[in-house]
Amino acid sequence: MAQLCQHANDLKQLGVEVLLVSFSSQGYARTWVEEVCPAFHLLLDRRRESYRLYGLGESLLRSWSPKVVASYVDLMRRGRSWQGIRGHSTQLGGDFIVGPGGIVRLAYRSRDPTDRPSVDLLLSALGSVSPEKAAR
């Protein structure tokens, strides 16, 4: 998400609003957004209804694989503090681009917590729903 935040101005020029969805507590989620990108909007979904609607599954093995644990250790080595396990630690996430009329233009369901689409993929998909292109 931090990489996407570096393109906040590009997203704004495309007329894009980024909505981060979290099932964690309000305080923790707000702290996370402030750390990652305060320019993005936050929606709390404590019941994880949107996760189910977008087909995002759960997996203990994929959420806590050696690769994922190593990435958390690396983040802590670089200065991030351990926040502990909050909520449903097996819930998998994803990235979705919803265009005009509520049409899903990109659905990227993460295989594990470290699996995110590239910024280039997101910007490319966003370019296909920019206001200029939508008006054609």
N, CA, C and O of each residue as an XYZ file, in Angstrom:
544
protein
N       0.821     -1.189      0.000
C       0.000      0.000      0.000
C       0.864      1.252      0.000
O       0.509      2.267     -0.599
N       2.000      1.166      0.678
C       2.885      2.330      0.730
C       3.375      2.712     -0.668
O       3.542      3.893     -0.973
N       3.605      1.694     -1.522
C       4.044      1.992     -2.889
C       2.942      2.722     -3.652
O       3.223      3.635     -4.429
N       1.707      2.328     -3.437
C       0.585      2.981     -4.112
C       0.429      4.416     -3.612
O       0.059      5.308     -4.375
N       0.710      4.629     -2.345
C       0.596      5.977     -1.776
C       1.536      6.951     -2.471
O       1.235      8.141     -2.569
N       2.665      6.457     -2.950
C       3.601      7.328     -3.661
C       2.991      7.886     -4.950
O       3.514      8.838     -5.530
N       1.894      7.293     -5.387
C       1.215      7.728     -6.612
C      -0.116      8.417     -6.301
O      -0.993      8.496     -7.162
N      -0.262      8.914     -5.072
C      -1.530      9.535     -4.665
C      -1.919     10.681     -5.591
O      -3.098     10.826     -5.916
N      -0.962     11.499     -6.026
C      -1.280     12.610     -6.933
C      -1.724     12.104     -8.300
O      -2.653     12.654     -8.892
N      -1.058     11.044     -8.816
C      -1.471     10.452    -10.096
C      -2.900      9.935     -9.997
O      -3.698     10.107    -10.918
N      -3.214      9.303     -8.880
C      -4.563      8.758     -8.688
C      -5.591      9.879     -8.644
O      -6.671      9.765     -9.224
N      -5.256     10.942     -7.967
C      -6.174     12.083     -7.881
C      -6.428     12.672     -9.266
O      -7.560     13.028     -9.592
N      -5.370     12.776    -10.088
C      -5.526     13.307    -11.452
C      -6.407     12.409    -12.304
O      -7.077     12.887    -13.220
N      -6.416     11.104    -12.014
C      -7.287     10.177    -12.741
C      -8.721     10.214    -12.213
O      -9.608      9.576    -12.779
N      -8.947     10.958    -11.136
C     -10.284     11.006    -10.539
C     -10.584      9.775     -9.702
O     -11.743      9.403     -9.521
N      -9.537      9.148     -9.194
C      -9.674      7.899     -8.445
C      -9.676      8.180     -6.950
O      -8.888      8.989     -6.458
N     -10.560      7.510     -6.239
C     -10.553      7.541     -4.790
C     -10.159      6.155     -4.306
O     -10.729      5.153     -4.739
N      -9.188      6.099     -3.412
C      -8.740      4.821     -2.855
C      -9.453      4.614     -1.536
O      -9.439      5.484     -0.665
N     -10.071      3.463     -1.395
C     -10.791      3.095     -0.186
C     -10.121      1.865      0.405
O     -10.083      0.809     -0.225
N      -9.597      2.002      1.606
C      -8.995      0.882      2.315
C     -10.060      0.276      3.210
O     -10.730      0.991      3.955
N     -10.217     -1.021      3.144
C     -11.216     -1.710      3.946
C     -10.482     -2.552      4.977
O      -9.566     -3.302      4.639
N     -10.885     -2.425      6.230
C     -10.262     -3.174      7.307
C     -11.325     -3.715      8.236
O     -12.393     -3.122      8.383
N     -11.032     -4.847      8.867
C     -11.949     -5.415      9.849
C     -11.418     -5.216     11.265
O     -12.019     -5.699     12.224
N     -10.307     -4.516     11.404
C      -9.705     -4.328     12.723
C     -10.445     -3.236     13.495
O     -11.405     -2.648     12.997
N      -9.989     -2.981     14.700
C     -10.608     -1.942     15.521
C     -10.385     -0.575     14.888
O      -9.451     -0.388     14.107
N     -11.234      0.363     15.223
C     -11.145      1.697     14.642
C      -9.797      2.351     14.959
O      -9.177      2.945     14.076
N      -9.347      2.250     16.194
C      -8.085      2.874     16.576
C      -6.909      2.289     15.834
O      -6.063      3.026     15.329
N      -6.842      0.969     15.761
C      -5.731      0.314     15.077
C      -5.763      0.634     13.583
O      -4.727      0.923     12.985
N      -6.949      0.584     12.985
C      -7.072      0.841     11.542
C      -6.652      2.272     11.214
O      -5.958      2.498     10.223
N      -7.057      3.221     12.019
C      -6.676      4.621     11.776
C      -5.158      4.804     11.903
O      -4.547      5.516     11.106
N      -4.561      4.162     12.900
C      -3.105      4.236     13.060
C      -2.423      3.661     11.833
O      -1.450      4.227     11.335
N      -2.935      2.526     11.339
C      -2.362      1.876     10.159
C      -2.464      2.790      8.934
O      -1.496      2.935      8.188
N      -3.612      3.397      8.729
C      -3.794      4.297      7.577
C      -2.851      5.495      7.703
O      -2.262      5.915      6.707
N      -2.698      6.046      8.889
C      -1.788      7.180      9.087
C      -0.351      6.782      8.747
O       0.401      7.582      8.191
N       0.030      5.537      9.084
C       1.380      5.058      8.779
C       1.552      4.801      7.285
O       2.600      5.104      6.716
N       0.531      4.247      6.656
C       0.641      3.807      5.264
C       0.356      4.940      4.285
O       1.173      5.227      3.411
N      -0.810      5.588      4.429
C      -1.148      6.673      3.509
C      -2.388      7.417      3.999
O      -3.513      6.983      3.752
N      -2.186      8.520      4.684
C      -3.332      9.275      5.193
C      -4.211      9.879      4.101
O      -5.318     10.333      4.393
N      -3.748      9.895      2.850
C      -4.557     10.442      1.753
C      -5.685      9.498      1.356
O      -6.623      9.913      0.674
N      -5.609      8.247      1.767
C      -6.620      7.263      1.384
C      -7.749      7.232      2.408
O      -7.556      7.563      3.578
N      -8.927      6.829      1.948
C     -10.105      6.728      2.802
C     -10.151      5.362      3.477
O      -9.597      4.389      2.966
N     -10.806      5.299      4.614
C     -10.889      4.061      5.393
C     -12.338      3.681      5.632
O     -13.160      4.517      6.006
N     -12.641      2.412      5.411
C     -13.945      1.842      5.713
C     -13.720      0.664      6.648
O     -12.929     -0.230      6.344
N     -14.404      0.657      7.775
C     -14.309     -0.472      8.696
C     -15.442     -1.447      8.420
O     -16.609     -1.062      8.338
N     -15.084     -2.690      8.281
C     -16.043     -3.770      8.014
C     -15.789     -4.867      9.042
O     -15.233     -5.918      8.722
N     -16.203     -4.610     10.273
C     -15.921     -5.526     11.379
C     -16.491     -6.925     11.140
O     -15.920     -7.911     11.606
N     -17.602     -7.019     10.425
C     -18.211     -8.338     10.153
C     -17.609     -9.021      8.932
O     -17.933    -10.172      8.640
N     -16.736     -8.317      8.219
C     -16.055     -8.820      7.027
C     -17.032     -9.197      5.904
O     -16.771    -10.120      5.132
N     -18.143     -8.484      5.820
C     -19.134     -8.753      4.775
C     -18.572     -8.460      3.390
O     -18.797     -9.228      2.455
N     -17.840     -7.350      3.249
C     -17.270     -7.029      1.939
C     -16.224     -8.059      1.532
O     -16.071     -8.342      0.344
N     -15.510     -8.619      2.488
C     -14.522     -9.659      2.190
C     -15.219    -10.871      1.563
O     -14.739    -11.437      0.581
N     -16.340    -11.252      2.137
C     -17.094    -12.392      1.589
C     -17.693    -12.044      0.227
O     -17.638    -12.853     -0.699
N     -18.265    -10.845      0.101
C     -18.881    -10.444     -1.166
C     -17.878    -10.423     -2.319
O     -18.234    -10.728     -3.458
N     -16.630    -10.063     -2.028
C     -15.593    -10.024     -3.062
C     -14.812    -11.332     -3.172
O     -13.809    -11.407     -3.882
N     -15.280    -12.360     -2.465
C     -14.682    -13.682     -2.608
C     -13.305    -13.836     -1.980
O     -12.480    -14.603     -2.475
N     -13.055    -13.123     -0.910
C     -11.764    -13.212     -0.229
C     -11.833    -14.278      0.858
O     -12.639    -14.185      1.784
N     -10.998    -15.268      0.736
C     -11.034    -16.391      1.654
C     -10.165    -16.205      2.874
O      -9.628    -15.128      3.134
N     -10.044    -17.295      3.617
C      -9.200    -17.357      4.795
C      -8.287    -18.566      4.663
O      -8.666    -19.578      4.074
N      -7.088    -18.459      5.210
C      -6.170    -19.591      5.197
C      -5.119    -19.418      6.280
O      -4.345    -18.461      6.260
N      -5.096    -20.344      7.218
C      -4.075    -20.330      8.258
C      -2.705    -20.598      7.652
O      -1.732    -19.925      7.994
N      -2.621    -21.577      6.754
C      -1.326    -21.932      6.161
C      -0.736    -20.802      5.327
O       0.462    -20.534      5.407
N      -1.560    -20.143      4.534
C      -1.040    -19.066      3.689
C      -0.817    -17.775      4.474
O       0.067    -16.989      4.133
N      -1.611    -17.548      5.522
C      -1.463    -16.329      6.318
C      -0.234    -16.363      7.210
O       0.322    -15.316      7.543
N       0.194    -17.553      7.599
C       1.327    -17.685      8.520
C       2.402    -18.604      7.960
O       3.044    -19.336      8.713
N       2.603    -18.573      6.663
C       3.654    -19.381      6.037
C       5.024    -18.818      6.439
O       5.109    -17.672      6.880
N       6.090    -19.602      6.295
C       7.434    -19.082      6.591
C       7.748    -17.795      5.823
O       8.398    -16.900      6.364
N       7.296    -17.692      4.576
C       7.528    -16.486      3.768
C       6.886    -15.260      4.422
O       7.501    -14.195      4.484
N       5.665    -15.409      4.905
C       4.948    -14.288      5.528
C       5.606    -13.911      6.848
O       5.811    -12.728      7.120
N       5.938    -14.899      7.671
C       6.592    -14.632      8.951
C       7.923    -13.916      8.708
O       8.262    -12.972      9.421
N       8.670    -14.364      7.709
C       9.951    -13.716      7.379
C       9.739    -12.263      6.973
O      10.559    -11.407      7.305
N       8.656    -11.972      6.260
C       8.402    -10.583      5.856
C       8.091     -9.720      7.075
O       8.502     -8.561      7.126
N       7.367    -10.268      8.066
C       7.092     -9.521      9.295
C       8.382     -9.269     10.079
O       8.587     -8.174     10.604
N       9.245    -10.273     10.157
C      10.533    -10.120     10.838
C      11.351     -9.030     10.144
O      11.973     -8.200     10.806
N      11.348     -9.035      8.823
C      12.086     -8.026      8.061
C      11.550     -6.620      8.353
O      12.329     -5.683      8.524
N      10.244     -6.476      8.409
C       9.654     -5.170      8.728
C      10.083     -4.699     10.117
O      10.385     -3.522     10.313
N      10.109     -5.619     11.075
C      10.524     -5.249     12.425
C      12.003     -4.872     12.462
O      12.396     -3.956     13.186
N      12.818     -5.576     11.685
C      14.241     -5.222     11.597
C      14.426     -3.810     11.053
O      15.382     -3.117     11.402
N      13.498     -3.395     10.192
C      13.591     -2.061      9.590
C      12.874     -0.992     10.414
O      12.701      0.136      9.953
N      12.455     -1.348     11.634
C      11.925     -0.332     12.532
C      10.436     -0.359     12.807
O       9.965      0.372     13.678
N       9.680     -1.176     12.094
C       8.240     -1.242     12.382
C       8.034     -2.022     13.672
O       8.685     -3.045     13.885
N       7.156     -1.562     14.518
C       6.908     -2.276     15.777
C       5.845     -3.345     15.561
O       4.939     -3.187     14.742
N       5.972     -4.429     16.307
C       4.998     -5.528     16.242
C       3.720     -5.061     16.907
O       3.743     -4.626     18.058
N       2.616     -5.143     16.202
C       1.327     -4.693     16.714
C       0.518     -5.838     17.329
O      -0.560     -5.619     17.883
N       1.039     -7.031     17.229
C       0.314     -8.182     17.751
C      -0.735     -8.660     16.768
O      -0.972     -8.033     15.736
N      -1.350     -9.762     17.095
C      -2.400    -10.318     16.243
C      -3.705     -9.640     16.612
O      -4.096     -9.600     17.778
N      -4.366     -9.115     15.607
C      -5.626     -8.401     15.831
C      -6.697     -8.999     14.942
O      -6.538     -9.084     13.725
N      -7.780     -9.408     15.559
C      -8.902     -9.901     14.774
C      -8.637    -11.241     14.127
O      -8.073    -12.142     14.748
N      -9.036    -11.366     12.906
C      -8.975    -12.618     12.161
C      -7.658    -12.696     11.394
O      -7.558    -12.204     10.270
N      -6.663    -13.306     11.997
C      -5.325    -13.319     11.394
C      -5.225    -14.221     10.172
O      -4.196    -14.236      9.497
N      -6.273    -14.967      9.881
C      -6.247    -15.839      8.702
C      -6.970    -15.231      7.506
O      -6.974    -15.818      6.424
N      -7.580    -14.067      7.687
C      -8.322    -13.427      6.600
C      -7.362    -12.939      5.521
O      -6.398    -12.232      5.815
N      -7.622    -13.310      4.295
C      -6.817    -12.858      3.162
C      -7.440    -11.608      2.564
O      -8.652    -11.410      2.644
N      -6.612    -10.774      1.971
C      -7.078     -9.518      1.407
C      -7.089     -9.529     -0.105
O      -6.967    -10.576     -0.740
N      -7.235     -8.366     -0.655
C      -7.243     -8.238     -2.105
C      -7.293     -6.786     -2.511
O      -7.444     -5.892     -1.678
N      -7.166     -6.566     -3.790
C      -7.239     -5.229     -4.371
C      -8.252     -5.271     -5.505
O      -8.218     -6.162     -6.354
N      -9.151     -4.297     -5.507
C     -10.207     -4.260     -6.513
C     -10.316     -2.854     -7.070
O     -10.182     -1.868     -6.346
N     -10.560     -2.783     -8.355
C     -10.842     -1.499     -8.991
C     -12.268     -1.576     -9.497
O     -12.619     -2.425    -10.316
N     -13.071     -0.671     -8.987
C     -14.480     -0.614     -9.362
C     -14.682      0.663    -10.154
O     -14.418      1.762     -9.667
N     -15.149      0.506    -11.370
C     -15.327      1.637    -12.269
C     -16.731      2.193    -12.220
O     -17.536      1.814    -11.369
N     -17.019      3.098    -13.145
C     -18.362      3.686    -13.238
C     -19.423      2.591    -13.343
O     -19.224      1.570    -14.000
N     -20.531      2.826    -12.692
C     -21.622      1.860    -12.722
C     -21.387      0.660    -11.820
O     -22.138     -0.315    -11.872
N     -20.343      0.725    -10.990
C     -20.072     -0.377    -10.070
C     -19.462     -1.601    -10.728
O     -19.460     -2.683    -10.140
N     -18.945     -1.446    -11.938
C     -18.356     -2.579    -12.660
C     -16.944     -2.828    -12.126
O     -16.115     -1.919    -12.078
N     -16.684     -4.085    -11.723
C     -15.357     -4.454    -11.235
C     -14.429     -4.573    -12.439
O     -14.619     -5.437    -13.295
N     -13.428     -3.703    -12.499
C     -12.477     -3.673    -13.613
C     -11.238     -4.503    -13.332
O     -10.574     -4.968    -14.259
N     -10.924     -4.689    -12.058
C      -9.784     -5.512    -11.675
C     -10.109     -6.172    -10.348
O     -10.548     -5.512     -9.407
N      -9.893     -7.472    -10.278
C     -10.060     -8.219     -9.032
C      -8.779     -9.001     -8.792
O      -8.451     -9.922     -9.540
N      -8.066     -8.629     -7.751
C      -6.811     -9.292     -7.404
C      -6.965     -9.822     -5.989
O      -6.904     -9.061     -5.023
N      -7.164    -11.126     -5.869
C      -7.309    -11.767     -4.569
C      -5.940    -12.297     -4.138
O      -5.361    -13.160     -4.797
N      -5.439    -11.775     -3.036
C      -4.099    -12.115     -2.572
C      -4.007    -13.568     -2.122
O      -4.900    -14.087     -1.454
N      -2.901    -14.213     -2.506
C      -2.653    -15.594     -2.074
C      -2.195    -15.661     -0.631
O      -2.417    -16.661      0.052
N      -1.550    -14.588     -0.162
C      -1.107    -14.477      1.230
C      -0.954    -12.991      1.541
O      -1.064    -12.168      0.632
N      -0.706    -12.627      2.791
C      -0.639    -11.208      3.144
C       0.462    -10.417      2.436
O       0.390     -9.189      2.385
N       1.470    -11.081      1.895
C       2.540    -10.365      1.197
C       2.260    -10.213     -0.296
O       2.991     -9.505     -0.988
N       1.234    -10.854     -0.793
C       0.918    -10.865     -2.228
C       0.036     -9.677     -2.585
O      -1.145     -9.639     -2.243
N       0.622     -8.716     -3.271
C      -0.103     -7.532     -3.713
C       0.156     -7.320     -5.193
O       1.225     -7.680     -5.687
N      -0.785     -6.750     -5.900
C      -0.533     -6.452     -7.320
C       0.481     -5.319     -7.444
O       0.619     -4.491     -6.544
N       1.174     -5.298     -8.553
C       2.148     -4.230     -8.767
C       1.416     -2.898     -8.969
O       0.270     -2.860     -9.417
N       2.095     -1.837     -8.634
C       1.530     -0.503     -8.847
C       1.276     -0.294    -10.337
O       0.274      0.312    -10.718
N       2.179     -0.793    -11.181
C       1.988     -0.652    -12.629
C       0.696     -1.321    -13.086
O      -0.024     -0.768    -13.918
N       0.395     -2.504    -12.554
C      -0.849     -3.192    -12.913
C      -2.053     -2.360    -12.491
O      -3.004     -2.204    -13.258
N      -2.015     -1.828    -11.278
C      -3.129     -1.015    -10.793
C      -3.293      0.255    -11.615
O      -4.405      0.603    -12.012
N      -2.190      0.945    -11.871
C      -2.285      2.180    -12.655
C      -2.759      1.911    -14.074
O      -3.500      2.708    -14.650
N      -2.335      0.792    -14.632
C      -2.789      0.428    -15.973
C      -4.300      0.189    -15.980
O      -5.007      0.664    -16.868
N      -4.780     -0.539    -14.996
C      -6.227     -0.793    -14.912
C      -6.984      0.498    -14.624
O      -8.080      0.706    -15.144
N      -6.407      1.360    -13.806
C      -7.058      2.633    -13.508
C      -7.139      3.527    -14.726
O      -8.110      4.262    -14.900
N      -6.114      3.466    -15.577
C      -6.127      4.255    -16.798
C      -7.301      3.907    -17.680
O      -7.796      4.745    -18.433
N      -7.757      2.642    -17.584
C      -8.874      2.217    -18.416
C     -10.211      2.718    -17.892
O     -11.221      2.590    -18.583
N     -10.248      3.290    -16.676
C     -11.501      3.821    -16.137
C     -11.380      5.304    -15.775
O     -12.199      5.827    -15.019
N     -10.363      5.979    -16.312
C     -10.193      7.394    -15.998
C     -11.397      8.190    -16.529
O     -12.071      7.734    -17.452
N     -11.672      9.359    -15.964
C     -12.834     10.155    -16.378
C     -12.810     10.457    -17.876
O     -13.855     10.434    -18.526
N     -11.615     10.742    -18.434
C     -11.541     11.055    -19.857
C     -11.978      9.859    -20.703
O     -12.708     10.011    -21.682
N     -11.520      8.665    -20.307
C     -11.875      7.473    -21.077
C     -13.314      7.072    -20.860
O     -13.968      6.566    -21.771
N     -13.817      7.298    -19.643
C     -15.204      6.941    -19.356
C     -16.157      7.820    -20.141
O     -17.267      7.392    -20.456
N     -15.742      9.069    -20.472
C     -16.612      9.992    -21.187
C     -16.665      9.680    -22.677
O     -17.567     10.165    -23.361
N     -15.728      8.886    -23.209
C     -15.712      8.588    -24.653
C     -16.799      7.649    -25.065
O     -16.908      7.310    -26.243
